[in-house]
Amino acid sequence: MHDFLIVGGGIAGLSAAARLSELGRVLLLEAEPAFGYHASGRSAALYEPRYGLPPVVELSLAGEAHFRDTGVLSPRGMMIVAGADEADLFRREAALMRLDDIGAEAARQMVPVLNDRVAFAAHATHAWDIDTDRLMQDFRRAAQSRGAEFHTGAPVTAIARDAQGWQVTTATGRFAARMLVNAAGAWADRVAALAGVRPVGLQPLRRSMARIAAPGGHDVSRWPMLFGAGETWYAKPDAGALIVSPAEEHPLDPQDAWADDMVLAEGLARYEAMVTEPVTRPLATWAGLRTFAPDRVLVIGPDPQEPSFVWLAGQGGYGFQTSDGASRLLADLIAGRSPQFDPAVVAALAPARFG
């Protein structure tokens, strides 16, 4: 029997495996044939620690030292741009994200395709690209070095509780563990229901993306990540091209999400309205699911009714940047150690907040 059975092989599950392998025997089950197949494999891959509600920010800030020590960050920066009719929204968001007002002309010096409709711009350097593949591999290698086992292509079909612990049935076999860690992303409420644990109300939200050629043939490698005011679109350099998203949040059931062509076209039009270069046919399109709890804060810790069932879910759009802090908090709670976070932050993240 294992000490910990983790359901889910995205960044949440892999980081949990790394931390929990220091405490006992770990087994991780992933339904897909590869790790990070769903949300983790479709992330914008940005570390901006001030993005999100206060408990999310605390988790993100807690991981900065680890990300720097492991070399997974590279400079990117971020910029918000807005039209003349968006002044109040622009100022609120720039203040919230701690961006400096640089003016439209300075923004065009940095991103030469911005057009005359851009009336306001704010920028900061405190945003970095995350090498997401390397981060996932680092967590996995750390866990494997301490004997953790990983199974892919193993969707969970049944979960039962007995005197010894949890019995988990998959398409590839049956496994047992003392504690069950629910890191199943968009499927986390379904895993809870299988285990006879009350779901917390997680909602997967689709976000569509398109890769387009570098506008006007520009070298985009040093451009910051761009956001429209109100996050009505964003654009991020990626491997010599540009990823553009309408930043939509469309509720869906857990599934292998695909881009909505109409929503994507509307988002591309919002981006296109702020630049000089027309958008031609996308090079590729895709979508991912960002899964939120009702209060848009992660759910971390033992279930209040069944303490051997442990939640690590509701990452929303913050999975990578919170991964180090969230997995360390999870391990501290399981080990009975005092977390590094303020008790109010721990309570704000605990599944017990749902009553």
C-alpha positions as CSV (number, residue, x, y, z in Angstrom):
1,M,0.0,0.0,0.0
2,H,1.2,3.5,-0.8
3,D,1.0,6.4,1.6
4,F,-0.3,8.9,-1.0
5,L,-2.2,8.3,-4.2
6,I,-2.5,11.4,-6.3
7,V,-5.1,11.6,-9.0
8,G,-4.0,13.9,-11.8
9,G,-0.7,14.4,-13.6
10,G,-0.8,18.1,-14.4
11,I,1.4,20.7,-12.6
12,A,-0.6,20.3,-9.4
13,G,-0.2,16.5,-9.2
14,L,3.5,16.6,-10.2
15,S,4.4,19.3,-7.7
16,A,2.4,17.4,-5.0
17,A,4.3,14.2,-5.9
18,A,7.6,16.0,-5.4
19,R,6.7,17.3,-2.0
20,L,4.9,14.3,-0.7
21,S,7.6,11.9,-1.7
22,E,9.6,13.3,1.1
23,L,6.9,12.1,3.5
24,G,6.2,8.6,2.2
25,R,5.4,6.3,-0.8
26,V,3.7,8.1,-3.6
27,L,1.7,6.8,-6.6
28,L,0.4,9.2,-9.2
29,L,-2.4,8.3,-11.7
30,E,-3.0,10.2,-14.9
31,A,-5.9,9.5,-17.1
32,E,-4.3,10.7,-20.3
33,P,-1.3,9.1,-22.1
34,A,1.0,12.0,-21.2
35,F,1.4,14.4,-18.2
36,G,0.2,18.0,-18.5
37,Y,-2.2,17.1,-21.3
38,H,-5.1,19.4,-20.4
39,A,-4.8,22.8,-18.6
40,S,-1.1,22.5,-17.9
41,G,-0.2,21.8,-21.5
42,R,-2.2,24.8,-22.7
43,S,-1.1,27.5,-20.3
44,A,0.0,31.0,-21.3
45,A,3.1,30.2,-19.1
46,L,3.5,33.5,-17.4
47,Y,4.7,34.2,-13.9
48,E,3.1,37.4,-12.7
49,P,2.9,37.0,-8.9
50,R,0.4,40.0,-8.4
51,Y,-2.2,38.4,-10.7
52,G,-5.2,37.1,-8.8
53,L,-6.9,37.5,-5.4
54,P,-4.8,38.0,-2.2
55,P,-4.5,34.2,-1.2
56,V,-3.5,33.4,-4.8
57,V,-0.9,36.2,-4.8
58,E,0.5,34.8,-1.5
59,L,1.0,31.4,-3.1
60,S,2.6,32.9,-6.2
61,L,5.0,35.1,-4.3
62,A,6.0,32.1,-2.1
63,G,7.4,30.3,-5.2
64,E,9.6,33.0,-6.6
65,A,12.8,31.9,-4.9
66,H,12.3,28.3,-6.1
67,F,11.6,29.4,-9.7
68,R,14.7,31.5,-9.8
69,D,16.9,28.9,-8.2
70,T,15.8,26.3,-10.7
71,G,16.2,28.6,-13.7
72,V,12.7,28.2,-15.1
73,L,12.1,32.0,-15.5
74,S,13.1,34.3,-18.3
75,P,12.4,38.0,-18.7
76,R,9.1,39.0,-20.4
77,G,7.4,42.0,-18.8
78,M,3.8,42.9,-19.2
79,M,1.8,45.8,-20.6
80,I,-1.8,47.0,-20.4
81,V,-3.1,49.1,-23.3
82,A,-6.4,51.0,-23.4
83,G,-8.4,53.3,-25.6
84,A,-9.5,56.8,-24.7
85,D,-12.9,55.5,-23.5
86,E,-11.2,53.1,-21.0
87,A,-9.4,55.5,-18.8
88,D,-10.9,54.6,-15.5
89,L,-10.6,50.8,-16.1
90,F,-7.0,51.3,-17.2
91,R,-6.1,53.2,-14.1
92,R,-7.7,50.7,-11.7
93,E,-5.9,47.7,-13.4
94,A,-2.6,49.4,-13.6
95,A,-2.7,50.2,-9.9
96,L,-3.8,46.7,-9.0
97,M,-1.0,45.1,-11.1
98,R,1.5,47.7,-10.0
99,L,2.3,48.8,-13.5
100,D,3.9,52.1,-14.4
101,D,2.0,54.5,-16.6
102,I,4.3,55.0,-19.6
103,G,2.1,56.7,-22.1
104,A,1.1,55.5,-25.6
105,E,4.2,56.8,-27.4
106,A,6.6,54.9,-25.2
107,A,4.4,51.8,-25.6
108,R,4.7,52.1,-29.4
109,Q,8.5,52.3,-29.0
110,M,8.3,48.9,-27.3
111,V,5.6,47.3,-29.5
112,P,5.7,49.1,-32.8
113,V,2.5,47.6,-34.1
114,L,0.3,49.4,-31.6
115,N,-1.9,51.9,-33.4
116,D,-3.2,55.4,-32.6
117,R,-6.3,54.0,-30.9
118,V,-4.0,53.2,-27.9
119,A,-4.4,56.2,-25.7
120,F,-3.1,54.7,-22.4
121,A,-0.4,52.2,-21.6
122,A,1.2,50.9,-18.4
123,H,4.2,48.5,-18.2
124,A,6.3,46.6,-15.6
125,T,9.1,44.1,-15.8
126,H,7.8,42.0,-12.9
127,A,6.5,39.2,-15.2
128,W,8.5,36.3,-16.5
129,D,8.0,33.4,-18.9
130,I,7.9,30.1,-17.2
131,D,9.6,27.1,-18.8
132,T,6.6,24.9,-18.0
133,D,8.0,21.7,-19.5
134,R,11.1,22.0,-17.4
135,L,9.2,22.8,-14.3
136,M,7.0,19.7,-14.7
137,Q,10.0,17.5,-15.4
138,D,11.9,18.9,-12.4
139,F,9.0,18.1,-10.1
140,R,8.6,14.6,-11.6
141,R,12.4,13.8,-11.4
142,A,12.5,14.9,-7.8
143,A,9.6,12.6,-6.9
144,Q,11.1,9.7,-8.9
145,S,14.4,10.1,-7.1
146,R,12.6,9.3,-3.9
147,G,10.8,6.3,-5.3
148,A,7.5,7.8,-6.5
149,E,5.6,5.8,-9.1
150,F,3.7,7.2,-12.1
151,H,1.0,5.6,-14.3
152,T,-0.4,7.3,-17.4
153,G,-3.4,6.1,-19.4
154,A,-5.1,5.2,-16.0
155,P,-8.4,6.9,-15.8
156,V,-10.1,6.4,-12.4
157,T,-13.4,4.4,-12.7
158,A,-14.2,3.7,-9.0
159,I,-13.0,4.8,-5.5
160,A,-13.8,3.0,-2.3
161,R,-12.9,3.6,1.4
162,D,-12.1,0.8,3.8
163,A,-10.4,0.4,7.2
164,Q,-7.0,0.3,5.6
165,G,-7.5,3.4,3.3
166,W,-8.5,4.1,-0.2
167,Q,-9.0,1.5,-3.0
168,V,-8.8,3.1,-6.4
169,T,-9.8,1.2,-9.6
170,T,-8.5,2.3,-13.0
171,A,-8.5,0.9,-16.5
172,T,-5.1,-0.6,-15.8
173,G,-5.6,-2.0,-12.3
174,R,-6.5,-1.4,-8.7
175,F,-4.4,0.5,-6.3
176,A,-4.5,1.2,-2.5
177,A,-3.2,4.1,-0.4
178,R,-3.6,5.6,3.0
179,M,-4.4,9.1,1.7
180,L,-6.0,10.2,-1.6
181,V,-4.9,13.6,-3.1
182,N,-7.3,15.1,-5.5
183,A,-5.3,17.0,-8.1
184,A,-7.6,16.2,-11.0
185,G,-8.1,19.7,-12.4
186,A,-11.4,20.1,-14.2
187,W,-12.4,16.6,-13.0
188,A,-11.7,17.2,-9.3
189,D,-15.4,17.4,-8.3
190,R,-16.1,14.2,-10.2
191,V,-13.2,12.5,-8.3
192,A,-14.7,13.7,-5.1
193,A,-18.1,12.3,-6.0
194,L,-16.6,8.9,-6.9
195,A,-15.0,8.9,-3.4
196,G,-18.2,9.8,-1.6
197,V,-16.9,13.2,-0.7
198,R,-19.0,16.3,-1.2
199,P,-17.9,18.4,-4.3
200,V,-16.9,22.0,-3.6
201,G,-18.5,23.5,-6.8
202,L,-15.6,23.7,-9.2
203,Q,-16.4,25.2,-12.6
204,P,-14.2,24.6,-15.7
205,L,-14.1,27.7,-17.9
206,R,-12.9,27.5,-21.5
207,R,-10.2,29.8,-22.9
208,S,-9.5,29.8,-26.6
209,M,-6.2,30.7,-28.2
210,A,-4.7,31.3,-31.7
211,R,-1.1,31.4,-32.8
212,I,-0.5,34.0,-35.5
213,A,2.5,34.9,-37.5
214,A,4.7,37.7,-36.1
215,P,2.8,40.9,-37.1
216,G,4.5,42.8,-39.9
217,G,7.4,40.4,-39.8
218,H,8.7,42.0,-36.6
219,D,11.0,40.3,-34.1
220,V,8.5,39.8,-31.2
221,S,10.9,38.0,-28.9
222,R,11.4,41.0,-26.6
223,W,7.9,42.3,-26.6
224,P,6.0,42.1,-23.3
225,M,2.8,40.2,-22.8
226,L,0.0,42.5,-23.8
227,F,-3.4,42.8,-22.2
228,G,-6.4,44.8,-23.3
229,A,-8.0,46.8,-20.5
230,G,-10.5,44.6,-18.7
231,E,-8.6,41.5,-20.0
232,T,-10.8,41.4,-23.1
233,W,-7.8,39.9,-25.0
234,Y,-4.2,39.2,-24.5
235,A,-1.2,38.5,-26.8
236,K,2.1,36.9,-25.9
237,P,5.2,36.2,-27.9
238,D,5.9,32.5,-28.4
239,A,8.7,30.9,-30.5
240,G,8.8,33.7,-33.0
241,A,5.0,34.0,-33.3
242,L,2.3,35.6,-31.3
243,I,-0.4,33.8,-29.2
244,V,-3.6,35.8,-29.1
245,S,-6.6,35.0,-26.8
246,P,-10.0,36.5,-26.4
247,A,-9.6,35.7,-22.7
248,E,-13.1,34.3,-22.5
249,E,-14.5,32.3,-19.6
250,H,-17.2,30.0,-21.0
251,P,-18.5,27.4,-18.6
252,L,-18.1,23.8,-19.8
253,D,-18.3,20.4,-18.4
254,P,-14.9,18.7,-17.9
255,Q,-13.7,17.7,-21.4
256,D,-10.9,17.9,-24.0
257,A,-11.7,21.5,-24.9
258,W,-11.4,23.0,-28.3
259,A,-11.4,26.6,-29.5
260,D,-14.7,28.3,-30.4
261,D,-14.2,29.8,-33.8
262,M,-16.7,32.7,-33.3
263,V,-15.4,33.6,-29.8
264,L,-11.8,33.4,-31.2
265,A,-12.7,35.7,-34.1
266,E,-14.2,38.2,-31.7
267,G,-11.1,38.2,-29.6
268,L,-8.8,38.5,-32.5
269,A,-10.9,41.5,-33.7
270,R,-10.5,43.2,-30.3
271,Y,-6.7,42.7,-30.6
272,E,-6.7,43.8,-34.2
273,A,-8.5,47.1,-33.3
274,M,-5.4,48.1,-31.3
275,V,-2.7,47.3,-33.8
276,T,-1.6,48.4,-37.3
277,E,-1.3,44.9,-38.8
278,P,-4.3,42.8,-39.9
279,V,-4.6,39.3,-38.6
280,T,-4.3,36.7,-41.3
281,R,-5.2,33.0,-41.0
282,P,-4.1,31.6,-37.7
283,L,-1.2,29.2,-37.7
284,A,-3.0,27.0,-35.1
285,T,-5.9,27.2,-32.6
286,W,-6.7,25.4,-29.4
287,A,-8.4,25.9,-26.0
288,G,-7.9,24.9,-22.4
289,L,-10.0,24.7,-19.3
290,R,-9.3,27.0,-16.3
291,T,-11.1,25.5,-13.3
292,F,-12.2,27.8,-10.5
293,A,-13.8,27.3,-7.1
294,P,-16.9,29.6,-6.5
295,D,-14.6,32.3,-4.8
296,R,-11.9,31.9,-7.5
297,V,-9.3,30.8,-4.8
298,L,-7.5,27.5,-4.8
299,V,-8.8,24.6,-2.6
300,I,-5.9,23.1,-0.6
301,G,-6.0,20.8,2.3
302,P,-7.8,17.8,3.9
303,D,-11.6,17.6,3.4
304,P,-13.3,18.6,6.6
305,Q,-15.6,15.5,6.6
306,E,-12.9,13.0,5.4
307,P,-9.4,14.1,6.3
308,S,-7.7,11.3,4.4
309,F,-9.1,12.9,1.2
310,V,-7.0,15.9,0.4
311,W,-7.8,18.7,-2.1
312,L,-5.3,20.4,-4.4
313,A,-7.7,21.9,-7.0
314,G,-9.2,25.1,-8.3
315,Q,-6.0,26.5,-9.7
316,G,-7.9,28.5,-12.3
317,G,-5.3,30.4,-14.4
318,Y,-2.6,30.3,-11.7
319,G,-1.5,26.6,-11.7
320,F,2.1,27.0,-12.6
321,Q,2.9,30.2,-10.7
322,T,1.3,28.8,-7.5
323,S,2.7,25.3,-7.9
324,D,5.6,25.6,-5.6
325,G,3.8,27.5,-2.8
326,A,0.6,25.3,-3.1
327,S,2.5,22.0,-3.0
328,R,4.6,23.1,0.0
329,L,1.5,24.1,1.8
330,L,-0.1,20.8,1.0
331,A,2.9,18.9,2.4
332,D,3.0,21.0,5.6
333,L,-0.7,20.4,6.2
334,I,-0.4,16.7,5.7
335,A,2.8,16.4,7.8
336,G,1.3,18.5,10.7
337,R,3.9,21.2,10.3
338,S,3.3,24.9,10.7
339,P,2.8,26.4,7.2
340,Q,4.9,29.4,6.1
341,F,1.7,31.3,5.3
342,D,-0.4,33.4,7.6
343,P,-3.3,31.4,9.2
344,A,-5.8,33.6,7.5
345,V,-4.4,32.7,4.1
346,V,-4.4,29.0,5.0
347,A,-8.1,29.3,6.1
348,A,-9.0,31.1,2.9
349,L,-7.6,28.2,0.9
350,A,-9.0,25.4,3.0
351,P,-11.9,23.2,1.7
352,A,-13.6,23.8,5.1
353,R,-14.6,27.3,3.9
354,F,-17.4,25.7,1.8
355,G,-19.2,24.5,5.0
